[in-house]
Amino acid sequence: MVMELIGAIETFLPAALRQAVPLTLAGIGVSFAEKAGILNIGEEGVMLSGAFGGFMVAFLTGNLWLGMLGGMLGGLLIAMLHGFMCIHCRANHLP
């Protein structure tokens, strides 16, 4: 009984951490954006854009490091577009 519980904890804890870390990092990014005056509740979309960009660059080039750079640039471009639309074009902050 106790060994099954320990096995369940050993299985659950790494999975929980693996899924919580990206959301925690996105939350930190949202707090920085909110300090700048931009309310961004669409951070998951920015993360998905970065993931798509990273996958496509890594797939097309075959280089993992370029894929990471492509992912960063993909998320950056979407976030910059949102910031530009909110600050300069006076668009609604809620996407």
N, C-alpha and C positions, 0 to 999 in steps of 0.2 A: 504494500500500500504506500509506504513512504517512498520507496524507490520509484514507483510510478509517478508520484507527485513531483519528485526531483527531476525525473525525465521530462515531465510536462513543462516544468519551469525552464529547464535547459533548452527546450524547443521554442517556448513562447518568447522568452526574453530577447534572444537575438533577432527574431522576426519583428518584435515590437520596436526595437531600436533601429533596425534597418528601415522601417517605414516611418519612424518618427523624425529622424534626422533631416530629411529633405523638407518636411513641413516646418520644422523648427527654424531652419535656415531661411525659408521663405518668410516666416513670421518676422525674423530679424530684419530682412529686407523691406518688408511692409512698414515696420516701425520707422526705418530711416526715411522712407517715402512720405510717411505721415508727418514727420518732423519738417519736411520740405514743403508741406502744405498740399500734398496730393493724397486723396483718399483712394486707395487702390484695393478693391476687393477681388480683382481678377488675376491674382498672382499665380493661380494654378494654370491659367492660360499662358502666362509668360513662361512658366516652367515647361509646359508642353511645347511651346514654340522653340525653346532652347533645346529640348530633347530631340525634336524633329530635325532641327538644323544640325545638331551634333551627329545624329545618325546618318543623315544624308551626306555630310562631308566625309565622315569616316567610311561610309560605304563606297562613295565615289573615288576617294583617294586611297583607301586601304591603310590609312595612317591614323592610329588612335589619338595621337597628340593634336593633329589637325582637326580631328573630330571634336575633341574637347574645346579647341579654340572656336570651331564653328558653332558649338552649342552655346558658348558664352556670348558670341556675337549675335546669335539668333535671339536669345533672351534680351540682350542689351538693346537690339533694334526695336523690339516690340515695346519694351519699357520706355525707351526714348520717345517713341511715337505717342504713347499714352501721355507722357509728361508734356510733350510739345502741344498736343491737342488740349490738354487741361489748362496749361499755363498761358500759352500764347493765343490760342483760338477760343478760349473760354468755353470749352466743351464741358459737358457734365462729367463729374469725376467718377460716377458709377457707370462702369461699362455695360 
